[in-house]
Amino acid sequence: MKHLLIFLISILLLSSPVIGNNHKGETLYRWGENPDYKWMGFGDKETHPVYKGQVEDGEFHGQGTLTYTDGRKYVGKFKDDEKWNGTGYDKNGNILVKFVNGKMIKQ
């Protein structure tokens, strides 16, 4: 009985998103300025850029939205922490740039 309880607790801990490497639906806030900044799980959207989306091994990877404090926004896919296939908008929703396979195409 004791072994079964240890086994069940181990499975619960290992399947927890807090322990695992892959997270879906993260909300992260950028602290600091380029190039010395960190993404943290807490912050204020009025003073920190906000990322909402998929994270893999601590990097933006998959579908996500990055919103800056001035209202600019990138919506699309990230690959290894880089904007990959998506669109950048100004604060009024006008398209500024597009990213195709990691390359920026100005509009």
C-alpha positions as CSV (number, residue, x, y, z in Angstrom):
1,M,0.0,0.0,0.0
2,K,2.8,2.4,0.9
3,H,4.5,1.8,-2.5
4,L,1.3,2.5,-4.4
5,L,0.9,5.8,-2.6
6,I,4.5,6.8,-3.4
7,F,3.9,5.8,-7.0
8,L,0.7,7.9,-7.3
9,I,2.3,10.9,-5.7
10,S,5.3,10.6,-8.1
11,I,3.0,10.5,-11.1
12,L,1.1,13.6,-9.9
13,L,4.3,15.6,-9.4
14,L,5.8,14.6,-12.7
15,S,2.7,15.5,-14.6
16,S,2.4,18.9,-12.9
17,P,3.0,21.9,-15.2
18,V,5.1,23.4,-12.4
19,I,7.7,20.6,-12.6
20,G,7.6,19.8,-16.3
21,N,9.4,21.5,-19.2
22,N,6.5,22.2,-21.5
23,H,3.8,24.7,-20.6
24,K,0.8,25.7,-22.6
25,G,-0.9,29.0,-22.1
26,E,1.8,30.8,-20.1
27,T,1.5,34.5,-19.2
28,L,4.9,36.1,-18.8
29,Y,6.0,39.7,-18.1
30,R,9.4,41.1,-19.2
31,W,11.5,42.7,-16.4
32,G,14.5,44.8,-17.4
33,E,15.8,46.4,-20.6
34,N,17.6,44.9,-23.6
35,P,19.8,42.9,-23.6
36,D,19.6,42.2,-19.8
37,Y,15.9,41.2,-19.3
38,K,14.1,38.2,-17.9
39,W,10.6,36.9,-18.4
40,M,8.8,36.2,-15.1
41,G,5.4,34.9,-14.2
42,F,4.3,38.1,-12.5
43,G,4.1,41.7,-13.4
44,D,1.9,44.6,-14.4
45,K,0.7,44.9,-18.0
46,E,0.8,48.7,-17.7
47,T,4.6,48.7,-17.1
48,H,5.8,45.4,-18.5
49,P,5.6,43.8,-21.9
50,V,3.3,40.7,-21.7
51,Y,3.7,37.3,-23.5
52,K,0.7,35.0,-23.6
53,G,1.2,31.7,-25.3
54,Q,3.1,28.4,-25.5
55,V,6.5,27.9,-23.9
56,E,8.8,25.0,-24.4
57,D,12.0,24.5,-22.4
58,G,11.8,28.1,-21.1
59,E,11.5,29.6,-24.6
60,F,8.6,31.0,-26.6
61,H,7.7,28.2,-28.9
62,G,4.4,27.8,-30.6
63,Q,1.4,30.1,-30.8
64,G,1.5,33.3,-28.8
65,T,0.9,37.0,-28.4
66,L,3.5,39.5,-27.3
67,T,2.0,42.9,-26.3
68,Y,4.2,45.9,-25.6
69,T,3.3,48.7,-23.1
70,D,2.9,51.2,-26.0
71,G,0.2,49.1,-27.5
72,R,2.2,47.4,-30.3
73,K,1.5,43.7,-30.6
74,Y,2.9,40.6,-32.3
75,V,0.5,37.7,-32.9
76,G,1.6,34.5,-34.4
77,K,4.1,31.6,-34.0
78,F,7.4,31.7,-32.2
79,K,10.2,29.2,-32.8
80,D,13.1,29.0,-30.3
81,D,12.2,32.4,-28.7
82,E,12.1,34.2,-32.1
83,K,9.1,35.6,-34.0
84,W,8.6,33.1,-36.8
85,N,5.3,33.3,-38.7
86,G,3.0,36.1,-37.6
87,T,2.0,39.8,-37.8
88,G,3.1,42.9,-35.9
89,Y,0.6,45.6,-35.3
90,D,0.7,49.2,-34.1
91,K,-1.5,50.3,-31.2
92,N,-4.4,51.0,-33.6
93,G,-4.3,47.5,-35.1
94,N,-2.6,48.6,-38.3
95,I,-0.1,46.0,-39.7
96,L,3.5,47.1,-39.3
97,V,5.4,44.0,-40.2
98,K,5.0,40.3,-41.1
99,F,7.3,37.5,-40.2
100,V,7.7,34.5,-42.6
101,N,10.0,31.7,-41.5
102,G,11.8,34.1,-39.1
103,K,12.3,36.9,-41.7
104,M,10.7,40.3,-41.2
105,I,8.8,41.8,-44.1
106,K,7.9,45.4,-43.6
107,Q,4.5,46.5,-44.8
